[in-house]
Amino acid sequence: MLRVAVVGSGPSGVYTAQGLVQQDPGVLVDVLDRLPCPYGLVRYGVAPDHEKIKSLQGTLRTVLEHERVRFLGGVQVGPGGVPVERLRELYHAVVYCVGAAADRRLGIPGEDLPGSFSATEFVSWYSAHPDAADSFVLGARSAVVIGVGNVAVDVTRILARGAAELSPTDMPQSALTALTASRITDVHMVGRRGPGQARFTTKELRELGALPGADVLVDPAELALDPAYADPSALPAARRRNVEVLRDWAERTPRGAARRVRLRFFLRPVELLADGGRVGAVRFEHTVPDGRGGVVGTGRYEEVPAQLVLRSVGYRGVPLAGLPFDAEHGTVPQSAGRVLRGGAAAPGEYVAGWIKRGPTGVIGTNRPCAKETVASLLADAATLVRAEVPEDSLTALRALGIEPVGWTGWRAIERAEAELGASLGRRVVKLPDWDSLRTAARRAS
């Protein structure tokens, strides 16, 4: 049997496992994850009010319950866990599907002031990631979200939703309580370029206009700066629809709702300003199109009050000790999914997902990405299977002091979350910390 470890149980990892067991009846796959819970960003990155996207967990579950796939949660690969070199000795092949865990920074003064976070940190908090920080919205009255992609829209929408809309979700109780008590009345989502270059999808954008307790405000003068605004016909269809939605909103009369979502364009952040030791405002420079798809500064500045600033300007892969890393692109050097060491393919080492291609595409983009890697691995299988590996890696992992959380442990976590939801008069409520997750998993044994 060809024994393969897939590191990461998000979509790219699960699609890789699926491709392997579907195409080769002689392969066994262990899907390893640092967390005791599977599904990666589908569990910890998709907004809790996006139930249709979160339902993808059912598809991923089917793969992880396959008779030749085994989920091993709570397994750290790298420092403090299983060294890459040791993992390679336990399997014929290892596929790294570890995503892009770091956020891109703005690189401006004041970025590290209290009250300034990455959007990913905020998403982790309301998604109950066990590593998440706390106390995001406490004392804030105005929030600025820097970026105009789908993640920026997600965090803007969550900040502008009311308790009645958030209670039916699986959001952890602490985050729900904090957001319910939030005093934020104004959320500014800001892009340095124009509406024709915004990266959000029209579906996500329209959801902002459907918020029952918030007015969406768009300045027609800012839209008009974009050459594509007057004649969007030259834009790709998706971006043309974005411009049309924004044009409609710019012509609306506000309803006088309790909250206001302000979509701003042609503003480049240059500094986060302090007030009482924490962020109090964002200083922006007004920009204009440069005629080549970019922008140039005008020398005119504007300060937007904000006690909470969330940057949403992209992700970046991080090095994994023992693997080569391309620092410029934030990826592992590869060819058709084969890891390259010194320009040559490293036997038995592969990558898929964002750590392979960079943080691009949507969840479904991981399918063809994983398919390419699986094809390379199976093409190499005859050579790989000649290596001697343990019949079961579990004994070797336990010898390293690691007791993985298996599928029964994960199911116990699911039951505990259902019980918690019932006790709070809600549906499922996620367990938000390491202790509660480990305690729930231990109930399985």
C-alpha positions as CSV (number, residue, x, y, z in Angstrom):
1,M,0.0,0.0,0.0
2,L,1.1,3.5,-0.8
3,R,1.0,5.5,2.5
4,V,0.6,9.2,2.1
5,A,0.4,12.0,4.7
6,V,-1.6,15.1,3.8
7,V,-0.7,18.0,6.1
8,G,-3.7,20.3,6.4
9,S,-7.4,19.4,6.5
10,G,-8.8,22.4,4.6
11,P,-10.3,22.1,1.1
12,S,-6.9,21.7,-0.6
13,G,-5.9,18.9,1.8
14,V,-9.2,17.1,1.6
15,Y,-9.4,17.4,-2.2
16,T,-5.9,15.9,-2.4
17,A,-7.0,13.0,-0.2
18,Q,-10.1,12.5,-2.3
19,G,-8.1,12.4,-5.5
20,L,-5.7,9.9,-4.1
21,V,-8.2,7.4,-2.9
22,Q,-10.4,7.8,-5.9
23,Q,-7.6,7.2,-8.5
24,D,-5.6,4.6,-6.7
25,P,-7.2,1.7,-4.8
26,G,-3.8,0.9,-3.2
27,V,-3.3,4.1,-1.3
28,L,-3.9,4.9,2.4
29,V,-4.1,8.6,3.4
30,D,-3.6,10.2,6.8
31,V,-4.8,13.8,6.9
32,L,-2.9,15.6,9.7
33,D,-4.0,18.9,11.2
34,R,-2.5,21.1,13.9
35,L,-6.1,21.7,15.2
36,P,-8.3,19.0,16.7
37,C,-11.0,20.1,14.2
38,P,-11.0,19.5,10.4
39,Y,-12.1,21.7,7.5
40,G,-9.5,24.5,7.8
41,L,-10.9,27.8,6.5
42,V,-14.3,26.4,5.8
43,R,-14.6,26.1,9.6
44,Y,-12.5,29.0,10.7
45,G,-12.6,31.4,7.7
46,V,-16.1,31.4,6.2
47,A,-18.3,33.9,7.9
48,P,-20.9,32.3,10.3
49,D,-23.8,33.9,8.4
50,H,-22.7,32.2,5.2
51,E,-24.4,28.9,5.9
52,K,-24.5,27.8,2.2
53,I,-20.7,28.0,1.9
54,K,-20.3,26.4,5.3
55,S,-22.4,23.5,4.2
56,L,-19.4,22.4,2.1
57,Q,-18.3,20.7,5.3
58,G,-20.7,17.9,4.4
59,T,-18.7,17.2,1.2
60,L,-15.4,17.3,3.1
61,R,-16.8,15.0,5.8
62,T,-17.6,12.4,3.2
63,V,-13.9,12.3,2.1
64,L,-12.6,12.2,5.7
65,E,-14.9,9.3,6.5
66,H,-13.6,7.2,3.6
67,E,-12.3,3.8,4.7
68,R,-8.8,4.5,3.4
69,V,-8.6,8.1,4.9
70,R,-7.8,8.8,8.5
71,F,-8.1,12.1,10.2
72,L,-5.4,12.8,12.8
73,G,-6.0,16.2,14.5
74,G,-3.8,17.9,17.1
75,V,-0.6,17.0,15.2
76,Q,1.8,19.9,14.8
77,V,4.2,19.5,11.9
78,G,7.5,21.4,12.4
79,P,9.0,23.0,15.5
80,G,7.4,21.7,18.7
81,G,5.8,18.7,16.9
82,V,6.8,16.3,14.2
83,P,9.9,17.5,12.3
84,V,9.5,17.5,8.5
85,E,12.4,15.1,8.2
86,R,10.8,12.6,10.6
87,L,7.4,12.8,8.9
88,R,9.0,12.0,5.6
89,E,10.4,8.8,7.2
90,L,6.9,7.7,8.3
91,Y,5.2,7.9,4.9
92,H,6.0,7.2,1.3
93,A,4.9,10.7,0.4
94,V,3.9,13.9,2.2
95,V,1.7,16.6,0.6
96,Y,1.8,19.9,2.4
97,C,-1.5,21.8,2.2
98,V,-0.8,24.4,4.9
99,G,-2.3,27.5,3.3
100,A,-1.1,31.0,3.8
101,A,-1.2,31.8,7.5
102,A,0.2,35.3,7.6
103,D,-1.4,38.6,6.7
104,R,0.1,41.3,4.5
105,R,0.9,44.4,6.4
106,L,0.3,48.1,5.5
107,G,3.8,49.2,6.5
108,I,2.7,52.5,7.8
109,P,3.3,54.3,11.2
110,G,0.9,53.3,13.9
111,E,0.0,50.0,12.5
112,D,0.7,48.2,15.7
113,L,-1.3,50.5,18.0
114,P,-3.9,48.7,20.2
115,G,-7.1,48.5,18.3
116,S,-5.4,47.8,15.0
117,F,-5.7,44.2,13.8
118,S,-5.6,42.1,10.7
119,A,-9.0,41.1,9.4
120,T,-7.9,37.5,9.8
121,E,-7.5,38.0,13.5
122,F,-11.0,39.4,13.7
123,V,-12.4,36.5,11.6
124,S,-10.6,34.0,13.8
125,W,-12.3,35.6,16.9
126,Y,-15.8,35.4,15.6
127,S,-15.1,31.9,14.1
128,A,-13.9,30.5,17.5
129,H,-10.3,29.7,16.4
130,P,-8.6,28.5,19.5
131,D,-5.6,30.8,18.9
132,A,-7.8,33.9,18.5
133,A,-7.4,37.1,20.5
134,D,-10.3,38.8,22.3
135,S,-11.9,42.2,22.9
136,F,-12.1,43.6,19.4
137,V,-15.1,45.9,19.6
138,L,-14.9,47.0,23.2
139,G,-15.3,50.8,23.4
140,A,-15.3,51.3,19.6
141,R,-17.8,53.7,18.0
142,S,-16.3,53.8,14.5
143,A,-14.4,51.1,12.6
144,V,-12.3,51.3,9.4
145,V,-11.8,48.2,7.2
146,I,-8.9,48.7,4.9
147,G,-9.4,46.7,1.7
148,V,-12.1,45.9,-0.8
149,G,-12.1,42.2,-1.2
150,N,-14.5,39.5,0.0
151,V,-12.9,39.2,3.4
152,A,-13.3,43.0,3.9
153,V,-17.0,42.7,3.0
154,D,-17.4,39.8,5.4
155,V,-16.0,41.7,8.4
156,T,-17.8,44.8,7.5
157,R,-21.1,42.9,7.3
158,I,-20.5,41.2,10.7
159,L,-19.8,44.5,12.3
160,A,-23.0,45.9,10.9
161,R,-25.3,43.0,11.8
162,G,-27.6,42.9,14.8
163,A,-28.1,40.3,17.5
164,A,-31.2,38.8,15.9
165,E,-29.2,38.1,12.7
166,L,-26.1,36.6,14.4
167,S,-27.8,34.5,17.1
168,P,-28.8,31.7,14.7
169,T,-25.2,31.2,13.6
170,D,-22.6,29.0,15.2
171,M,-20.6,32.1,16.4
172,P,-19.1,31.5,19.9
173,Q,-21.1,33.0,22.7
174,S,-18.4,35.4,23.8
175,A,-18.2,37.0,20.3
176,L,-22.0,37.2,20.0
177,T,-22.2,38.9,23.4
178,A,-19.5,41.4,22.5
179,L,-21.0,42.2,19.0
180,T,-24.5,42.5,20.5
181,A,-23.2,45.1,23.0
182,S,-21.1,46.9,20.4
183,R,-21.5,50.7,20.2
184,I,-20.1,50.8,16.7
185,T,-22.4,52.9,14.5
186,D,-20.2,53.6,11.5
187,V,-18.1,51.1,9.5
188,H,-15.9,52.5,6.7
189,M,-14.7,50.0,4.1
190,V,-11.9,51.8,2.2
191,G,-10.0,51.1,-1.1
192,R,-7.0,52.9,-2.5
193,R,-8.2,52.4,-6.0
194,G,-11.6,52.8,-7.7
195,P,-14.8,50.6,-7.9
196,G,-13.7,49.2,-11.2
197,Q,-10.6,47.5,-9.5
198,A,-12.4,46.3,-6.3
199,R,-11.9,42.6,-5.7
200,F,-15.2,41.7,-4.0
201,T,-17.7,39.6,-5.8
202,T,-21.1,41.1,-6.7
203,K,-22.9,38.5,-4.6
204,E,-20.9,39.5,-1.5
205,L,-21.3,43.2,-2.2
206,R,-25.1,43.0,-2.5
207,E,-25.4,41.4,0.9
208,L,-24.3,44.7,2.4
209,G,-27.3,46.4,0.8
210,A,-29.6,43.8,2.4
211,L,-28.6,44.5,6.0
212,P,-31.9,45.4,7.8
213,G,-30.2,47.7,10.4
214,A,-27.7,49.6,8.3
215,D,-27.7,52.2,5.5
216,V,-25.0,51.7,2.8
217,L,-23.6,55.1,1.8
218,V,-21.5,55.7,-1.4
219,D,-20.1,59.0,-2.5
220,P,-20.9,59.5,-6.2
221,A,-18.0,62.0,-6.5
222,E,-15.5,59.2,-5.5
223,L,-17.1,56.8,-7.9
224,A,-16.9,59.3,-10.7
225,L,-13.1,59.5,-10.4
226,D,-12.9,56.0,-11.9
227,P,-12.9,56.2,-15.7
228,A,-14.8,52.9,-15.7
229,Y,-17.6,54.4,-13.8
230,A,-19.0,56.5,-16.7
231,D,-18.6,53.6,-19.1
232,P,-18.2,50.2,-17.4
233,S,-18.7,48.3,-20.7
234,A,-14.9,47.7,-21.0
235,L,-14.8,46.0,-17.6
236,P,-15.0,42.2,-17.0
237,A,-18.6,41.2,-16.4
238,A,-18.2,40.7,-12.6
239,R,-16.6,44.1,-12.0
240,R,-19.1,45.8,-14.3
241,R,-21.9,44.4,-12.1
242,N,-20.1,45.8,-9.0
243,V,-20.0,49.3,-10.6
244,E,-23.7,49.0,-11.4
245,V,-24.6,48.1,-7.8
246,L,-22.5,50.9,-6.4
247,R,-24.1,53.4,-8.8
248,D,-27.5,52.3,-7.6
249,W,-26.5,52.8,-3.9
250,A,-25.0,56.2,-4.6
251,E,-28.5,57.4,-5.8
252,R,-30.4,56.0,-2.8
253,T,-31.8,58.1,0.0
254,P,-30.6,56.9,3.4
255,R,-33.3,55.4,5.6
256,G,-31.9,56.7,8.9
257,A,-30.8,53.2,10.1
258,A,-29.0,52.7,13.4
259,R,-25.7,51.8,11.6
260,R,-24.0,53.2,8.5
261,V,-21.7,51.3,6.2
262,R,-19.6,53.8,4.2
263,L,-17.9,52.5,1.0
264,R,-14.9,54.8,0.2
265,F,-12.6,54.7,-2.8
266,F,-9.4,56.4,-3.9
267,L,-8.0,56.7,-0.3
268,R,-4.6,55.4,0.6
269,P,-3.8,54.8,4.3
270,V,-0.6,56.6,5.3
271,E,-0.8,56.5,9.2
272,L,-2.8,55.3,12.1
273,L,-3.2,58.1,14.6
274,A,-3.1,57.5,18.4
275,D,-5.7,58.7,20.9
276,G,-5.1,57.9,24.6
277,G,-2.5,55.2,23.8
278,R,-4.6,53.3,21.2
279,V,-5.8,53.9,17.6
280,G,-8.1,56.9,17.3
281,A,-8.2,57.7,13.6
282,V,-6.7,56.7,10.2
283,R,-5.0,59.3,8.0
284,F,-5.6,58.7,4.3
285,E,-4.2,60.4,1.2
286,H,-6.6,61.0,-1.6
287,T,-5.5,59.3,-4.8
288,V,-6.5,59.5,-8.5
289,P,-6.1,57.1,-11.4
290,D,-2.7,57.2,-13.1
291,G,-4.0,55.9,-16.4
292,R,-2.2,52.6,-16.1
293,G,-4.5,50.8,-13.7
294,G,-2.8,52.2,-10.6
295,V,-3.2,55.4,-8.6
296,V,-1.0,58.4,-7.6
297,G,-1.3,60.5,-4.5
298,T,-2.8,64.0,-4.7
299,G,-1.2,65.5,-1.6
300,R,-4.6,66.0,0.0
301,Y,-5.3,64.2,3.2
302,E,-8.3,63.1,5.3
303,E,-8.6,61.7,8.8
304,V,-11.3,59.2,9.5
305,P,-12.1,58.5,13.2
306,A,-11.8,54.9,14.2
307,Q,-11.2,53.0,17.4
308,L,-11.1,49.7,15.5
309,V,-9.0,49.2,12.4
310,L,-9.0,46.0,10.4
311,R,-6.6,45.6,7.5
312,S,-7.7,43.2,4.8
313,V,-5.0,43.5,2.1
314,G,-4.1,39.9,1.4
315,Y,-2.5,36.8,2.8
316,R,1.0,35.4,2.7
317,G,2.5,31.9,3.2
318,V,5.0,31.4,6.0
319,P,8.1,29.1,6.0
320,L,7.8,25.6,7.4
321,A,11.1,24.5,9.0
322,G,12.6,21.8,6.9
323,L,10.9,22.8,3.6
324,P,12.4,25.2,1.0
325,F,10.6,28.6,0.8
326,D,10.4,31.3,-1.8
327,A,10.3,34.4,0.4
328,E,9.4,36.7,-2.5
329,H,6.2,34.9,-3.4
330,G,5.4,33.3,0.0
331,T,5.2,29.8,-1.5
332,V,7.2,26.6,-1.6
333,P,9.1,26.2,-4.8
334,Q,7.4,23.5,-6.9
335,S,6.8,22.1,-10.3
336,A,3.3,20.5,-10.9
337,G,3.1,20.1,-7.2
338,R,6.5,18.5,-6.7
339,V,8.6,20.3,-4.1
340,L,11.8,21.6,-5.6
341,R,15.1,21.5,-3.6
342,G,17.9,23.2,-5.4
343,G,15.9,23.2,-8.6
344,A,15.3,19.4,-8.6
345,A,12.2,17.6,-7.5
346,A,12.5,16.2,-3.9
347,P,11.3,12.6,-3.9
348,G,8.1,12.1,-1.9
349,E,7.5,15.8,-1.1
350,Y,4.5,17.7,-2.7
351,V,2.4,20.8,-2.1
352,A,-1.2,21.9,-3.0
353,G,-3.3,24.9,-2.2
354,W,-2.2,28.4,-1.3
355,I,1.3,27.3,-0.2
356,K,1.7,26.0,-3.7
357,R,0.2,28.7,-5.9
358,G,-0.2,31.7,-3.5
359,P,-3.4,33.1,-2.0
360,T,-5.5,33.2,-5.1
361,G,-8.9,31.9,-6.2
362,V,-11.9,30.7,-4.3
363,I,-12.6,27.4,-2.5
364,G,-13.3,25.6,-5.7
365,T,-9.9,26.6,-7.2
366,N,-8.3,24.1,-4.9
367,R,-9.8,21.2,-6.9
368,P,-7.8,21.5,-10.1
369,C,-4.7,22.6,-8.0
370,A,-5.0,19.3,-5.9
371,K,-5.7,17.3,-9.1
372,E,-2.4,18.4,-10.6
373,T,-0.5,17.5,-7.4
374,V,-2.2,14.1,-7.2
375,A,-1.3,13.3,-10.8
376,S,2.3,14.0,-10.1
377,L,2.4,11.9,-6.9
378,L,0.7,8.9,-8.5
379,A,3.0,9.1,-11.5
380,D,5.9,8.8,-9.0
381,A,4.2,6.0,-6.9
382,A,6.1,3.1,-8.3
383,T,9.4,4.6,-7.1
384,L,8.0,5.9,-3.8
385,V,6.5,2.7,-2.7
386,R,9.9,1.0,-2.6
387,A,10.9,2.9,0.5
388,E,10.5,1.2,3.9
389,V,8.0,3.0,6.1
390,P,6.2,1.9,9.3
391,E,3.0,-0.1,8.8
392,D,1.2,2.4,11.0
393,S,2.5,5.8,11.8
394,L,0.4,6.2,14.9
395,T,2.9,4.3,17.1
396,A,5.7,6.5,15.9
397,L,3.7,9.7,16.6
398,R,2.9,8.5,20.1
399,A,6.6,7.8,20.7
400,L,7.1,11.6,20.0
401,G,4.6,12.4,22.8
402,I,1.7,13.1,20.4
403,E,-1.7,11.7,21.0
404,P,-3.7,12.6,17.8
405,V,-7.4,13.4,17.9
406,G,-9.1,10.9,15.7
407,W,-12.4,11.1,13.9
408,T,-14.3,9.9,17.1
409,G,-12.7,12.7,19.0
410,W,-13.8,15.2,16.4
411,R,-17.4,13.8,16.5
412,A,-17.3,14.2,20.3
413,I,-16.4,17.9,19.8
414,E,-19.4,18.3,17.4
415,R,-21.7,16.8,20.0
416,A,-20.3,19.1,22.7
417,E,-21.0,22.1,20.4
418,A,-24.5,21.0,19.8
419,E,-25.1,20.5,23.6
420,L,-23.6,24.0,24.3
421,G,-26.0,25.5,21.7
422,A,-29.0,23.8,23.2
423,S,-28.0,25.0,26.7
424,L,-27.9,28.6,25.4
425,G,-31.1,28.5,23.5
426,R,-29.3,28.5,20.2
427,R,-28.3,25.9,17.6
428,V,-24.7,24.8,17.4
429,V,-22.3,27.0,19.2
430,K,-18.6,26.6,18.6
431,L,-16.1,25.8,21.4
432,P,-13.7,28.7,21.4
433,D,-10.5,27.6,23.2
434,W,-8.0,24.8,23.3
435,D,-9.1,23.5,26.8
436,S,-12.7,23.1,25.8
437,L,-11.9,21.4,22.5
438,R,-9.4,18.9,24.2
439,T,-11.9,18.2,27.0
440,A,-14.6,17.4,24.5
441,A,-12.3,15.2,22.4
442,R,-11.3,13.2,25.5
443,R,-15.0,12.3,26.0
444,A,-14.7,10.0,23.0
445,S,-12.2,7.8,24.9
